[in-house]
């Protein structure tokens, strides 16, 4: 059900953003709204409180967002609350953001390395990804994972490229254990 709600409302927002020519503006505002929703536990508690009626919840959203973001975004949030779908609001905005990034041909890459990369190294990683994928741009997310020893792990969507030393050592260990099994099988 949540997936249907996020798709229905998210698709409506995408269509509205494209038709109105406000893709970039609505994308940035949606990111801001999502950030507020994810970081503000008090708002979530308030919006999920069973003793607060829908009309009051809608008024709270309008007080927070009206005039700060486009009326269409405030309107969709109020509609979600009026239909009893506040719990799906984050997923609606996540869906919308993902679809707009798809529309704009922007990929999201998660890069793990054993040490912090400098700006030049990050630029080279992004440049290589742009050359080897169909994306026009990337949102890059870097993370340090010292257990990798060397190399890097890159995840784009459901694709993972693992060129880390940790992975290569693990692969070598598996291959060596197969060799040991075969040698053991030959013994009388």
Secondary structure, DSSP 8 states (H G I E B T S, - for coil): -HHHHHHHHHHHHHHHHHHHT-HHHHHHHHHHHHHHHHH-HHHHHHHH-TTS-HHHHHHHHHHHHBTTB-HHHHHHHHHHHHTT-GGGHHHHHHHHHHHHHHHTTEEEEEEEESS---HHHHHHHHHHHHHHSS-SEEEEEEEE-GGG-SSEEEEETTEEEE--HHHHHHHHHHHHHHHHHHHHHH--
